[in-house]
Amino acid sequence: MIRLVAKRAGIAVVTLWLLVSAVFCLVRFTGDPSTMMEGASDPQYAAALRQRWGLDRPYVVQYGLYLRNLAEGDFGSSFQKGLPVTTLYFQSLPTSLVLGFSAFLISLAVGVPLGIVSALKVNTAWDRVGTAFALTGLSIPNFVVGLVLIILFGVELNWLPVMGAGDGPFDWRHLVLPAFALGWYFSGNMVRVTRSSMLDVLRSDYVRLVRIKGVPEWVVLVKHALVNALIPIVTLAGLNLIIMVNVAVPIEVVFGRPGIGTLLFDGMMNRDFPLVQGVVLMIAIMVLILNLLTDFLYAWLDPRIRVG
Amino acid sequence: MADAVAVDNPPRRRLLPRLTSLPWIPLVFLSLLIVGAVFAPLIAPHRPLDPVAVTAAQCKAAYGQAFDGCYIKDDPPFFIAGSIAKTLLGTDYLGRDIFSRLLYGARISLFVSLVGTTFAGVLGTALGLIAGYMGPIWQQIIMRLTDAWLTLPPLIFAILLSTIRGPGIGNIVIILAVVFWCGYTRLVYAEVLSLRQRDFVLLAEINGVSRFRIMRRHLLPNVLNTVVVYFTLIVGVAIIIESILSFLGVGVPPPEPSWGLMIAQERDGLLEGKWWLVAWPGLAIMILVLSANMLGDWLRVRLDPHFQGP
């Protein structure tokens, strides 16, 4: 187990280094961020900007400084807000996490039952309804769902507020609509994962054995099939949550929720290049850490992985 | 495994089951969209970038007086009471015909997503072949890079790149290619690892065929099925990413009629309850992506045994 942890951690470090290097190269070779700022047509101002961001130095020096700063936990400072990126990121994280978690619960509540029904009634009308629901959820951009919900519940029915986060991240009246708009997309994924893993389990030998022993069908389904079919969903929960926080950018923008997506969007609109780069790197690191933890969790749950 | 049985039937009985088992719904929708996009200048009733011309009487009905350069803003579709310009799907905030803009928007969405994912496919397939066949050094370099690339969520990556490059149709194509190559590489690489052990590759090696030629003549044709299936599955994602980038204002620049941009520009009218401003572009995106996904699912079952689910 220790060897596995060390090996995976080593790979993760290499991956991280490659990733930050790739971001560095892409940023340097695809365009000059200083030309994106307002007032960059003034050559003196542009030169000052380049000096401030260190873009006037040789690439090797830039790269060294960049790696050193990252190693020290310095992800740069927002040009516009004058605050370190990490501060801004952790300020926005709770709002995004609450949204992501609510959307995750919704996708579980909708997707898992549909997936189970699809698997039990495979190749029937039920199955087709489930699959169609999943495909539709995956096919509509989530900002369109968000806007439709705004028109329906915010403007026409006037039941729920549509802008901002209200009294903090937990204000449910501001949370319901964005969480549903985000959750639908992932419930489509849930239907697919639940359906295929449930089908696998139902065809396995131990379910056949339990059935042969004469256990009532509902006990087979709930105690033996479902519990096992849920393992991939539960182990991937953390990763799903992070992905959810990240694809929530358009949803947060549509509903004006002050989360990470809005932070990224603000940075983009203000051409605040250090902010965007810093937030993207923070996101990448979070995904990497969660990937690593998921690997360990799998290895801990399943001894076969530990050996292999 | 009903599919395999149908394929093994003698040729005479093959045509009819084949035709009836084709995915007609997505094929019809996709053909309509492609025809609409290609022949947009012929089909579109109005110009996509100019307001719909109105008569003095229509202008008077809308604003109480007639004046030069008059256009009807946010006009509902012809079937809704209160429509003045009587256009098919209504007009947008600058009085432009939404139906015509949708047709021209289909051009942009199809072009950007197809070209972007094709570039990604070419790049990713080439790298996957090299990583799988050219030896451990290439394998380590390319696959570690692929892992790093896969770590970033595509949307976040696209936002980073578009912040640097700014809006533009060409930029989105580049961004899609840069973001999506790694998925192809991973799939092709896994495929090549098993293919290179097979007899036909070993025989070619014994005969002294060059490595480049083996990759091109022996490996590439065998991974193409996987690549095509992945292509159809990723096109839907690419269309959604394009619409999101355009919606956020870093995709297709105005006044070009991109579907995502059309929705973004109508947010004010939307809050006044003018649903049709968002409904049509939203529906267009949904139909396009849904058709692409359904076609991809169908192809996946047909072409690729690896993907064959239960």
Interface residues (C-beta under 8 A of the other chain):
Chain A: I11 V14 T15 L16 L18 L19 A22 V23 L26 V27 T30 G31 P33 M36 V122 L135 T136 L138 S139 I140 P141 F143 V144 L147 V148 I150 I151 V155 E156 S196 L199 D200 R203 I243 N246 V247 V249 P250 V253 L264 F265 G267 M268 M269 R271 F273 V276 Q277 V280 I283 A284 V287 L288 N291
Chain B: R144 L145 D147 A148 W149 T151 L152 P153 L155 I156 F157 I159 L160 L161 S162 T163 I164 R165 G166 I174 V178 G236 I240 S243 I244 F247 L248 G249 V250 G260 I263 R267 L270 L271 E272 G273 W275 V278 A279 G282 I285 M286 V289 L290 N293 M294 D297 G309 P310
